[in-house]
Amino acid sequence: MIQRGRAWHKKEKKMYKVSEISWLLDGRILEITLITDTPHVKTLKTFPDSVILMHPVGRCDAYGEDIFQDDILAVNYLDEDNKKKQSLGIVKKDETTGNFYWTGEYADWDWNEMMYDHSDRIEVLGNIHENYAFVVNNRVKE
């Protein structure tokens, strides 16, 4: 099942699922309700500047994991010599067009083709907020 959204809480350095977003009439976000993993506090209301919202791509990886903006992806493929290769990249969203793309070694690969025709070769390794050291250590293009 595709989640509606995910949010990285900047101060807490923690990832949350988004339950609800309250909007103002002018299109700005008033507040965001996050789902907590604390039994006695089910939700947490926060202001938009406290979190980084990550939009779902609407697809899953080869293992059924939802893919979100800011996720680190591994795309497995065979090269010209039929050797197994892996390309790492980050899912980004063009805020002007709303289109998703990725920053991997082969960033010129068609995003839609990659998501729809080759999703069985895609694996979510994490996200840049919880795994920034991985991004730096593996020289993943941002």
Secondary structure by P-SEA (a helix, b strand, c coil): cccccccccccccbbbbbcbbbbcccccccbbbbbbccccccbbbbccccbbbbbbccccccccccccccbbbbbbbbccccbbbbbbbbbbbcccccbbbbbccccccccccccccccccccccccccccaaaaaaacccc
